[in-house]
Amino acid sequence: MRTSRLRRLGPAAAASAMLAAAFAFAQGNVTPAALIGKPLPDFTLTDYEGKSHTLSQHRDAKGVVLIFVSTRCPVSNAYNQRMVKLAADYQPKGFRFLGVNANKAELPEELAQHARKNDWNFPVLKDTGNKVADQLGATVTPEVYLVDSAGVLRYHGRIDDSQDAPAARQHDLREALDALLAGQEVARKEAKAFGCTIKRG
């Protein structure tokens, strides 16, 4: 909520509004757009091999790319090779990539088979109970959150503008990564993600 709006409210109403905003964040009801420019909360998730990963452990990186993915969604699967290519291009430059699977029915064993089949070169974490998806407001697969070295969200949305790779004209995630790499402001901070709805528990 904007400070100017809070000033127009009385003290009790302003305090109530701030408490409501904090409660909404805790319940995962904040939209991703509201998180842009703010530090994302830390989390701990386990990959399909049983290894724990936290967002904060990657503060030595230039940035972290979180991609909500699915093993069964045709849209997410259409991006498999592009995700691998992005990771291959930018991980050597200091970025980290983390896949996040929040679909209830897609179990770790399925994640492991899918990752190996598609030669994924980054970990895929299981978001059991879709807690992180709820906290970040993720709704579809694939959906991207790019944070900088301080954990601040700099870009949210799609990877590019077309499920069909040859038809893509706007490469939003790649442009955001290049901006961070150059120490510049990300020009397009949000581009609406599209894909299959996350099947929550």
N, C-alpha and C positions, 0 to 999 in steps of 0.2 A: 504494500500500500504506500502511495506517495506521501512524503512528509507534509506537503502543503494541505493534503486532504485531512491528515491527522490534526493539523493545527486548527482546521475549521470545526473540528469536533470538540466537545467538552472533555475535560480530563478523564472522566469515567468512561465515556464512549471511546475515546482514543485508546485507553488501556484495554478495553474490551476488544476493540478491533485488532490490536497487536496480538492479544492472546488468541483470537480466532485465527489469525494468520499463522501463528506458531503451531496451533493445533492442526491446521490444514496441512502444513509441511510435514508434521509428524505422521499424519494419516496418509500421506502420499497424494494429496489432492491439489498440489501446486502444479501448474502447467510447466512444461519444460521452458517455455518462453520466459517465465518468471525467474528461472534459475540462471539465465544467461548473464554472465558478468559476476557471478557469485561462486564461492567455493562449494563444490559438491560434498555432501557428507561422506565420510569414509565408510567402507563396508568390507566385510570378509565373506568370500564365497570360495567354494571348493571346485576344482576342475574334475574331469572325469577320471583322473588318475588318483584322486584323493588329496591333492596338494592344495593348501589354502593360499589364497591371493587376497591382498588388500589393495585398495586404491592408493593409500598413502605410501606403500612400499616402492612406488614408482616415481617418487618425487625427484629422483636423480635424472629422470628422463626429460626430454624437451617437451613432452606431452604424452597423454594417453588417449587412445581411441577405444571407446567402448562401443561395441556393435551388438545390439540385440538380434539374435539369429534364431533360425528354426531348422530342424532336420527335414521337415515335411512340407514347409511352405514353398510353393513354386517360385514366388517372387524372391524370397531369401536365397533359394538355390540358384536362381538366375544370376545372382551376384557372387557365387562362390569363387570363381576364378578372379573376379575383380578385387575381392577382399584379399585374396592371397597375393595378387600383384601389388596392391597398395601396401600391404605389410612388407613385402619383399623390397619395395622401393624406399619406404620410410623408416623401417626399423633400423637399418644401418646408419641412418641419419640421426638416430637418438630418440625416436618415438617408440612407444609400446602399444601393441594391439591386444585387446582382450575381447573375446566373444562372450556373450551372456545369453544363456537360454533359460527363459522363464516359463516355457510351456509345460503345463502340469504332466501331460502324458509322455513327454520326451525324456526318458530316463538316461542316467549317465552312460549306460552301456550303448545306447543308441547314439548318444553324442560322440562317443569314442569311435564307433564304426563310421559314422558320417565324416568326422574329422580326418580319419585315416584315408577314407575313400577319396576325399577331395584334396588331400595333401595340404591341409591347413597348417600354416607356419606360425600360429599363435595359439595360446591356450583358450579353451572354451569352458566357461564356468557355469555351474548349475545354480540358478536362482530359485531354490526350493521355496515354495509358498509365494513366489513373485514379490518378495519384499523389496528388492532393489528396483524392480520395474515399477512398483507402486510409488516408491520414494521419489523416483525421477520422472514419473508420469509417462513412461514408455507405453506405447499402445500397439505397435506393429513390428513386423520383421521384414526387412532389416530396418533398424533405426539407430542412428549414430549420435554419440555424445563425445565431443572432443574437448579435453581439458588441458590447460597449460601446465607448466612445471610446478605451479603453486596450487594446482587442483581446481583452478577456476574454469568454469564452463565457457568456452569461447565459440563453439558451434554446436548446433543441434539440428538433426533432420535426416535428409536422404543422403545417399552416397553420390548419386548423380540423378539426371532427370529422365531416365528411361530404363525399364526392365530389360529391353533389348540393347545389349551393349553397343552394337554399331550405330544405333540411332541416338545415343547419348550426345548431347551438345553442351550441357552445363555440368561440369565436374566439381560439384560444390565442396565435397570433402577434400579432394586433392588441392583445391584452391585455398581452403582454410589451413591445411597443413603447410603449404608453401608460405602463406602469410606468417604463421608462427615461426617457421624456420628462418624467415628473413627478419624476424623481430618486429613485424608490422601488425597493425590492427586487422582482424578478420573483417573483410568488407561485408559479406553476406553471413550474418550470424545465425540465421535460421532459414531452412528450406523444408517445406512440409514433407515428412516421411510418408511413404506409401508401401503397402504390402499386406500380409495376412495379419489379422488381429491376434495378439498374444492370448493364448488359451490359459487363462488364470485358474488357480485352484479355488 
